[in-house]
């Protein structure tokens, strides 16, 4: 009995491709191992979420999964609209039109987790990503035949790679085409298998790909690199490389979209009298900022345009600076006396919050 993939992603069976993709991103981020270290249940759910998305995001696999019990590889939902009353004839009648697609041998997608530093995600970076995938055999040029030439035309399909498939129906005789099972759709029969790949036409290799990660990419984002997945058989369309982005936290900065935020500690005298303080920037520089006198603890100042830039959209975020007023410790008797003297000079109505609280 197939796994309830729709339930795992939390979407109805009528969900669109965009809804399925959106649900997958949310679930994958929720159960990502890097965010749930040591949680075996989360790790198990992460695998199930990826398995569900791998099926439901592929039109051919999804079509097979959606078939009633006993058909395709899904077979979990016997029922639905007239499910119990649908016989093998109806399913065979529908199957005739997608058999060729399922047997075409297209390449599958490859999913990988990629970890970026906070700065790499903010400013963009090029990194080498190692991918293990099927690559066409160089010895036989992907044909599976020794020296790439020792093969003959398939007699079963006449070298076309397709055979006719006919069935009698209440609507008359229906004829369609499907991939030839004798030659796997290639139209050729190997006389002598290539010793380098044992006739498979491909070999398993580690490939280093130079991937460009754009500036502003976010934690949990899914990035697809078209055509860099598994290579398809007989020149069919290759799969995609699907990258799950994991961004490492920064020591002092936080991020929300294109905005950055940072907490800056200041002394109580700086808060009272005002001062010119140095604000750290993500690139390692510092900017002088005029702190106004009477600054309260927790006050947030916005430095416009000092966040993360999205070159493609032509917008830049802001830097939000939250001041943390720190009180001194281990005061000497002389220091305490000076502060007490100062406190006696300050009038009660100079404290706005205390005055308002007492009024209420």
NUVEX-305889 format. One record per residue (C-alpha): residue number from 0; x, y, z. Coordinates in steps of 0.2 Angstrom, whole numbers. Example, Ala and Ser with C-alpha at 12.3 -4.5 7.8 and 13.67 -1.06 7.14 Angstrom:
2
@num:0; u:62; v:-22; w:39
@num:1; u:68; v:-5; w:36
***
This chain:
360
@num:0; u:0; v:0; w:0
@num:1; u:8; v:17; w:-5
@num:2; u:12; v:30; w:7
@num:3; u:-1; v:44; w:8
@num:4; u:10; v:57; w:-1
@num:5; u:-3; v:70; w:-1
@num:6; u:-6; v:69; w:18
@num:7; u:13; v:70; w:21
@num:8; u:14; v:86; w:11
@num:9; u:-3; v:92; w:18
@num:10; u:-11; v:96; w:2
@num:11; u:-27; v:89; w:-7
@num:12; u:-26; v:78; w:-22
@num:13; u:-32; v:92; w:-33
@num:14; u:-17; v:103; w:-28
@num:15; u:-8; v:112; w:-42
@num:16; u:11; v:110; w:-45
@num:17; u:14; v:127; w:-37
@num:18; u:4; v:122; w:-21
@num:19; u:14; v:105; w:-20
@num:20; u:31; v:115; w:-22
@num:21; u:26; v:127; w:-9
@num:22; u:20; v:114; w:3
@num:23; u:36; v:104; w:1
@num:24; u:47; v:119; w:4
@num:25; u:38; v:123; w:21
@num:26; u:39; v:105; w:26
@num:27; u:57; v:102; w:21
@num:28; u:62; v:118; w:31
@num:29; u:52; v:112; w:46
@num:30; u:60; v:95; w:47
@num:31; u:77; v:99; w:40
@num:32; u:90; v:89; w:50
@num:33; u:101; v:104; w:53
@num:34; u:87; v:112; w:62
@num:35; u:82; v:97; w:72
@num:36; u:98; v:89; w:77
@num:37; u:96; v:73; w:86
@num:38; u:78; v:72; w:82
@num:39; u:75; v:55; w:74
@num:40; u:57; v:58; w:71
@num:41; u:61; v:74; w:61
@num:42; u:74; v:65; w:51
@num:43; u:62; v:52; w:46
@num:44; u:48; v:65; w:42
@num:45; u:62; v:74; w:31
@num:46; u:65; v:58; w:21
@num:47; u:46; v:55; w:19
@num:48; u:43; v:73; w:13
@num:49; u:57; v:72; w:0
@num:50; u:50; v:55; w:-6
@num:51; u:33; v:62; w:-7
@num:52; u:39; v:78; w:-17
@num:53; u:50; v:67; w:-28
@num:54; u:34; v:58; w:-34
@num:55; u:21; v:72; w:-34
@num:56; u:32; v:84; w:-43
@num:57; u:35; v:73; w:-57
@num:58; u:20; v:72; w:-69
@num:59; u:24; v:54; w:-75
@num:60; u:27; v:48; w:-57
@num:61; u:12; v:57; w:-51
@num:62; u:0; v:50; w:-64
@num:63; u:6; v:33; w:-60
@num:64; u:4; v:36; w:-41
@num:65; u:-14; v:43; w:-43
@num:66; u:-20; v:27; w:-52
@num:67; u:-32; v:16; w:-42
@num:68; u:-27; v:1; w:-32
@num:69; u:-17; v:-12; w:-42
@num:70; u:-11; v:1; w:-56
@num:71; u:5; v:11; w:-57
@num:72; u:16; v:11; w:-42
@num:73; u:5; v:21; w:-30
@num:74; u:-11; v:11; w:-29
@num:75; u:-16; v:18; w:-12
@num:76; u:-33; v:26; w:-17
@num:77; u:-44; v:13; w:-23
@num:78; u:-61; v:22; w:-23
@num:79; u:-64; v:40; w:-27
@num:80; u:-75; v:44; w:-41
@num:81; u:-82; v:27; w:-45
@num:82; u:-66; v:19; w:-38
@num:83; u:-74; v:2; w:-33
@num:84; u:-83; v:0; w:-49
@num:85; u:-68; v:4; w:-61
@num:86; u:-62; v:-12; w:-69
@num:87; u:-46; v:-17; w:-77
@num:88; u:-52; v:-13; w:-94
@num:89; u:-54; v:5; w:-90
@num:90; u:-37; v:6; w:-82
@num:91; u:-29; v:-3; w:-97
@num:92; u:-38; v:9; w:-108
@num:93; u:-30; v:24; w:-100
@num:94; u:-13; v:16; w:-98
@num:95; u:-11; v:14; w:-116
@num:96; u:-8; v:33; w:-118
@num:97; u:5; v:35; w:-105
@num:98; u:15; v:19; w:-107
@num:99; u:27; v:27; w:-118
@num:100; u:31; v:41; w:-106
@num:101; u:34; v:30; w:-92
@num:102; u:46; v:19; w:-102
@num:103; u:56; v:34; w:-111
@num:104; u:70; v:33; w:-98
@num:105; u:72; v:51; w:-94
@num:106; u:84; v:56; w:-81
@num:107; u:79; v:58; w:-63
@num:108; u:82; v:73; w:-51
@num:109; u:96; v:73; w:-39
@num:110; u:93; v:81; w:-22
@num:111; u:107; v:88; w:-11
@num:112; u:109; v:99; w:4
@num:113; u:121; v:114; w:2
@num:114; u:128; v:124; w:17
@num:115; u:132; v:142; w:14
@num:116; u:140; v:155; w:27
@num:117; u:129; v:170; w:32
@num:118; u:140; v:181; w:21
@num:119; u:140; v:169; w:6
@num:120; u:121; v:169; w:6
@num:121; u:120; v:188; w:8
@num:122; u:132; v:193; w:-6
@num:123; u:131; v:178; w:-17
@num:124; u:145; v:165; w:-21
@num:125; u:151; v:152; w:-33
@num:126; u:155; v:135; w:-26
@num:127; u:160; v:118; w:-32
@num:128; u:146; v:105; w:-28
@num:129; u:151; v:87; w:-29
@num:130; u:137; v:76; w:-38
@num:131; u:137; v:57; w:-40
@num:132; u:127; v:53; w:-55
@num:133; u:126; v:42; w:-71
@num:134; u:137; v:49; w:-85
@num:135; u:137; v:42; w:-103
@num:136; u:151; v:29; w:-105
@num:137; u:166; v:37; w:-114
@num:138; u:172; v:20; w:-121
@num:139; u:155; v:16; w:-130
@num:140; u:149; v:34; w:-132
@num:141; u:134; v:29; w:-122
@num:142; u:128; v:15; w:-134
@num:143; u:132; v:1; w:-122
@num:144; u:140; v:-8; w:-137
@num:145; u:159; v:-12; w:-138
@num:146; u:168; v:2; w:-147
@num:147; u:151; v:10; w:-149
@num:148; u:148; v:2; w:-165
@num:149; u:144; v:-17; w:-162
@num:150; u:125; v:-17; w:-162
@num:151; u:112; v:-21; w:-175
@num:152; u:94; v:-15; w:-179
@num:153; u:81; v:-22; w:-167
@num:154; u:70; v:-34; w:-177
@num:155; u:55; v:-32; w:-164
@num:156; u:53; v:-14; w:-169
@num:157; u:62; v:-12; w:-185
@num:158; u:74; v:0; w:-177
@num:159; u:61; v:13; w:-173
@num:160; u:62; v:10; w:-154
@num:161; u:43; v:9; w:-154
@num:162; u:29; v:-4; w:-156
@num:163; u:11; v:-3; w:-159
@num:164; u:-1; v:-8; w:-145
@num:165; u:-19; v:-12; w:-149
@num:166; u:-34; v:-17; w:-138
@num:167; u:-52; v:-20; w:-142
@num:168; u:-64; v:-8; w:-133
@num:169; u:-82; v:-4; w:-133
@num:170; u:-77; v:11; w:-144
@num:171; u:-69; v:0; w:-156
@num:172; u:-51; v:-5; w:-159
@num:173; u:-38; v:7; w:-151
@num:174; u:-20; v:7; w:-157
@num:175; u:-6; v:17; w:-149
@num:176; u:13; v:17; w:-148
@num:177; u:24; v:12; w:-134
@num:178; u:43; v:9; w:-131
@num:179; u:50; v:-7; w:-138
@num:180; u:53; v:-19; w:-123
@num:181; u:66; v:-29; w:-133
@num:182; u:78; v:-14; w:-136
@num:183; u:72; v:-2; w:-122
@num:184; u:67; v:11; w:-135
@num:185; u:84; v:13; w:-143
@num:186; u:80; v:3; w:-159
@num:187; u:96; v:-6; w:-157
@num:188; u:102; v:-23; w:-151
@num:189; u:119; v:-24; w:-144
@num:190; u:130; v:-38; w:-151
@num:191; u:144; v:-37; w:-139
@num:192; u:142; v:-27; w:-123
@num:193; u:155; v:-13; w:-119
@num:194; u:167; v:-20; w:-105
@num:195; u:169; v:-3; w:-97
@num:196; u:150; v:-1; w:-93
@num:197; u:144; v:-19; w:-95
@num:198; u:132; v:-14; w:-109
@num:199; u:123; v:-1; w:-98
@num:200; u:129; v:14; w:-108
@num:201; u:133; v:24; w:-93
@num:202; u:145; v:24; w:-78
@num:203; u:143; v:31; w:-60
@num:204; u:154; v:46; w:-58
@num:205; u:158; v:60; w:-46
@num:206; u:156; v:76; w:-55
@num:207; u:161; v:93; w:-48
@num:208; u:149; v:107; w:-54
@num:209; u:153; v:126; w:-52
@num:210; u:136; v:133; w:-45
@num:211; u:132; v:151; w:-44
@num:212; u:122; v:155; w:-28
@num:213; u:114; v:172; w:-31
@num:214; u:115; v:186; w:-18
@num:215; u:101; v:186; w:-5
@num:216; u:97; v:167; w:-6
@num:217; u:88; v:162; w:10
@num:218; u:89; v:147; w:22
@num:219; u:77; v:133; w:17
@num:220; u:76; v:140; w:-1
@num:221; u:76; v:127; w:-14
@num:222; u:87; v:130; w:-29
@num:223; u:85; v:120; w:-46
@num:224; u:99; v:118; w:-58
@num:225; u:91; v:112; w:-74
@num:226; u:99; v:97; w:-83
@num:227; u:112; v:93; w:-70
@num:228; u:103; v:78; w:-63
@num:229; u:104; v:60; w:-69
@num:230; u:107; v:59; w:-87
@num:231; u:93; v:51; w:-97
@num:232; u:95; v:35; w:-108
@num:233; u:97; v:36; w:-126
@num:234; u:98; v:55; w:-127
@num:235; u:82; v:58; w:-117
@num:236; u:80; v:74; w:-107
@num:237; u:91; v:74; w:-91
@num:238; u:85; v:77; w:-74
@num:239; u:88; v:92; w:-63
@num:240; u:99; v:95; w:-48
@num:241; u:88; v:101; w:-33
@num:242; u:98; v:110; w:-20
@num:243; u:91; v:113; w:-2
@num:244; u:100; v:128; w:5
@num:245; u:106; v:129; w:23
@num:246; u:113; v:145; w:29
@num:247; u:124; v:146; w:44
@num:248; u:120; v:158; w:58
@num:249; u:131; v:174; w:60
@num:250; u:139; v:178; w:77
@num:251; u:130; v:195; w:79
@num:252; u:119; v:198; w:64
@num:253; u:102; v:192; w:60
@num:254; u:92; v:192; w:44
@num:255; u:74; v:194; w:39
@num:256; u:72; v:194; w:20
@num:257; u:84; v:208; w:14
@num:258; u:85; v:217; w:31
@num:259; u:99; v:214; w:43
@num:260; u:97; v:217; w:62
@num:261; u:111; v:219; w:76
@num:262; u:111; v:223; w:94
@num:263; u:124; v:236; w:100
@num:264; u:128; v:238; w:118
@num:265; u:130; v:256; w:125
@num:266; u:134; v:263; w:142
@num:267; u:121; v:272; w:152
@num:268; u:131; v:288; w:151
@num:269; u:131; v:287; w:132
@num:270; u:112; v:284; w:132
@num:271; u:110; v:299; w:144
@num:272; u:122; v:311; w:135
@num:273; u:122; v:305; w:118
@num:274; u:138; v:300; w:108
@num:275; u:145; v:295; w:92
@num:276; u:145; v:276; w:91
@num:277; u:152; v:264; w:79
@num:278; u:140; v:252; w:70
@num:279; u:147; v:236; w:63
@num:280; u:143; v:232; w:45
@num:281; u:142; v:214; w:38
@num:282; u:157; v:217; w:26
@num:283; u:168; v:220; w:41
@num:284; u:168; v:239; w:41
@num:285; u:161; v:251; w:54
@num:286; u:150; v:266; w:52
@num:287; u:149; v:281; w:64
@num:288; u:132; v:284; w:70
@num:289; u:126; v:300; w:80
@num:290; u:117; v:293; w:95
@num:291; u:105; v:306; w:102
@num:292; u:105; v:310; w:120
@num:293; u:91; v:302; w:131
@num:294; u:91; v:286; w:120
@num:295; u:80; v:273; w:129
@num:296; u:85; v:255; w:131
@num:297; u:78; v:244; w:116
@num:298; u:77; v:259; w:104
@num:299; u:78; v:253; w:86
@num:300; u:87; v:264; w:73
@num:301; u:86; v:261; w:54
@num:302; u:101; v:263; w:43
@num:303; u:93; v:264; w:26
@num:304; u:101; v:254; w:12
@num:305; u:113; v:245; w:23
@num:306; u:106; v:228; w:22
@num:307; u:107; v:215; w:8
@num:308; u:106; v:220; w:-10
@num:309; u:95; v:210; w:-23
@num:310; u:103; v:215; w:-39
@num:311; u:90; v:206; w:-50
@num:312; u:76; v:216; w:-42
@num:313; u:86; v:232; w:-39
@num:314; u:82; v:234; w:-21
@num:315; u:92; v:234; w:-5
@num:316; u:87; v:230; w:13
@num:317; u:90; v:241; w:29
@num:318; u:101; v:238; w:44
@num:319; u:91; v:239; w:60
@num:320; u:101; v:243; w:75
@num:321; u:94; v:240; w:93
@num:322; u:103; v:248; w:107
@num:323; u:106; v:238; w:123
@num:324; u:109; v:250; w:137
@num:325; u:121; v:242; w:150
@num:326; u:122; v:247; w:168
@num:327; u:140; v:247; w:176
@num:328; u:144; v:234; w:190
@num:329; u:156; v:234; w:205
@num:330; u:155; v:253; w:207
@num:331; u:167; v:261; w:220
@num:332; u:160; v:271; w:235
@num:333; u:166; v:287; w:226
@num:334; u:157; v:282; w:210
@num:335; u:141; v:278; w:220
@num:336; u:142; v:295; w:229
@num:337; u:143; v:304; w:212
@num:338; u:129; v:295; w:205
@num:339; u:118; v:298; w:220
@num:340; u:123; v:317; w:219
@num:341; u:117; v:317; w:201
@num:342; u:101; v:308; w:205
@num:343; u:96; v:321; w:217
@num:344; u:99; v:334; w:204
@num:345; u:87; v:326; w:192
@num:346; u:69; v:330; w:194
@num:347; u:55; v:317; w:194
@num:348; u:46; v:324; w:179
@num:349; u:61; v:322; w:169
@num:350; u:57; v:303; w:168
@num:351; u:43; v:302; w:155
@num:352; u:38; v:283; w:159
@num:353; u:38; v:285; w:178
@num:354; u:28; v:301; w:177
@num:355; u:15; v:293; w:165
@num:356; u:14; v:277; w:176
@num:357; u:11; v:287; w:192
@num:358; u:-2; v:298; w:183
@num:359; u:-12; v:282; w:178
***
